[in-house]
Amino acid sequence: MSWLRRESRATATLERPKDGKRILFPFDAHGLSSTALDAALRLARSQGGTLVPVFLARVPLHLPLDAALPRQSQLAVPMQDAVEQRATKANVPVDSRIERGRSYRHALRQTIEHERFDMIVLAAAAGEGPGFGASDVAWLLANAPGEIVVLRPAPDTDLTHTIRES
């Protein structure tokens, strides 16, 4: 598996839409909001699109940008598997990615520059729950092209705890 690009197993089992929308769903090691994921899946299904979940991997400054990140890999793979399982149940094709950056915003900037997408669905942090902070959401709204949907789910919708317990 490549840390820069990871082809989804779910993509192979579902037919890819020819001209459907690509819905970017970024998340990081801090958590995965089940409410935001469900919203992204509903949008993808209703528009005949593909969900593009992107795990944003933060690479510390003392390491090269392409360094192996085993601890983040241990988090990313189960989280992406959970996304792919939900997408398969919802009959939505998936094209998973992992993007590296010096910060989550840098990784998000890299994603926006390299990926083709029509819409971004993003979870805003609610209290200590999963999601992106206000400054990252504001940055995204100011810098990203296309449609952007920002959800601030209730704090108890963190899918990450369920993943880590299984």
C-alpha positions in Angstrom: 0.0 0.0 0.0 1.3 3.4 -0.9 1.1 6.2 1.6 0.5 8.7 -1.2 -2.3 7.0 -3.0 -4.4 4.0 -1.8 -6.8 2.4 -4.2 -10.0 1.3 -2.5 -11.1 -2.3 -2.4 -14.6 -1.1 -2.5 -14.0 0.6 -5.8 -13.3 -2.7 -7.4 -16.6 -4.2 -6.3 -18.9 -1.3 -7.3 -19.2 0.2 -10.8 -17.7 3.6 -11.0 -20.0 6.4 -12.2 -19.0 7.8 -15.6 -19.7 11.4 -14.9 -20.9 11.4 -11.3 -19.6 13.9 -8.8 -16.5 13.2 -6.8 -17.2 14.1 -3.1 -14.0 14.7 -1.1 -14.3 13.7 2.6 -11.2 14.7 4.5 -10.5 13.4 8.0 -7.5 13.0 10.3 -6.2 10.9 13.1 -8.2 12.8 15.7 -11.4 11.2 14.6 -14.1 10.4 12.1 -17.6 11.8 12.5 -20.2 9.2 11.7 -22.8 12.0 11.0 -20.6 13.8 8.5 -19.7 10.5 6.8 -23.4 9.5 6.5 -24.1 13.0 5.0 -21.3 12.6 2.5 -22.6 9.1 1.6 -26.2 10.4 1.1 -24.9 13.2 -1.2 -22.8 10.8 -3.2 -25.6 8.3 -3.6 -28.2 11.0 -4.5 -25.8 12.5 -7.1 -24.6 9.2 -8.5 -21.1 10.1 -7.3 -18.0 8.6 -5.8 -16.9 9.2 -2.2 -13.2 10.2 -2.0 -12.3 9.8 1.7 -8.9 11.3 2.4 -6.9 10.6 5.5 -4.7 13.6 6.2 -1.4 12.4 7.7 0.7 14.9 9.6 4.4 14.5 9.1 6.6 16.1 11.8 9.2 18.6 10.5 12.1 16.5 11.7 11.1 13.8 9.2 11.2 13.8 5.4 7.8 14.3 3.9 7.9 10.8 2.4 9.0 9.1 5.7 7.2 5.9 6.8 4.5 6.7 9.5 3.7 3.4 11.1 1.6 4.8 13.9 -0.5 6.9 11.6 -0.9 3.9 9.3 -2.2 1.9 12.2 -4.9 4.5 12.5 -5.6 5.3 8.9 -6.2 1.7 7.6 -9.0 0.8 10.1 -10.6 4.2 9.6 -10.6 3.9 5.8 -11.8 0.3 6.1 -14.8 1.5 8.2 -15.6 4.2 5.6 -15.4 1.7 2.8 -17.6 -0.8 4.6 -20.3 1.9 5.1 -20.0 3.1 1.5 -20.4 -0.5 0.3 -23.6 -0.9 2.4 -24.8 2.4 0.9 -23.9 1.2 -2.6 -21.5 4.2 -3.1 -18.2 3.7 -4.9 -15.1 4.8 -3.0 -11.7 6.0 -4.1 -9.7 6.3 -0.9 -6.6 8.4 -0.5 -4.0 9.3 2.1 -2.4 12.7 1.8 0.7 13.9 3.7 1.5 17.3 5.0 3.4 19.2 7.6 0.1 20.1 9.2 -3.5 19.0 8.5 -4.1 22.2 6.6 -1.0 21.6 4.5 -2.2 18.1 3.7 -5.6 19.5 2.9 -4.0 22.0 0.6 -2.1 19.2 -1.1 -5.3 17.3 -1.6 -7.1 20.2 -3.1 -4.2 20.8 -5.6 -3.9 17.1 -6.6 -7.4 15.6 -6.6 -10.3 16.1 -9.0 -13.4 16.7 -7.0 -16.7 18.6 -7.3 -17.7 18.9 -3.6 -16.1 18.8 -0.2 -18.0 17.5 2.9 -16.1 18.4 6.0 -16.8 17.8 9.7 -16.3 20.9 11.9 -15.2 20.1 15.4 -17.8 20.3 18.1 -16.2 20.5 21.5 -13.7 17.7 21.8 -15.3 15.7 19.0 -13.8 14.9 15.6 -13.5 17.5 12.9 -11.6 20.6 11.8 -11.3 23.8 13.9 -12.8 27.1 12.9 -9.6 28.5 11.4 -9.2 25.4 9.1 -12.8 25.7 8.1 -12.4 29.4 7.3 -9.3 28.7 5.4 -11.0 26.0 3.3 -14.0 28.3 2.5 -11.6 31.0 1.4 -9.3 28.8 -0.7 -11.0 25.7 -2.0 -12.9 25.6 -5.3 -16.3 24.0 -5.7 -19.1 23.3 -3.4 -18.3 22.9 0.3 -20.6 21.4 2.9 -19.6 21.9 6.6 -21.3 19.9 9.2 -20.9 20.4 13.0 -22.1 17.1 14.4 -23.0 16.4 18.0 -19.9 15.5 20.0 -21.1 11.9 20.5 -20.9 11.0 16.8 -17.2 9.9 16.7 -16.9 6.7 14.8 -13.2 6.4 15.8 -14.0 5.0 19.3 -16.0 2.2 17.7 -13.2 1.4 15.3 -10.5 1.3 18.0 -12.6 -1.0 20.2 -13.2 -3.6 17.5 
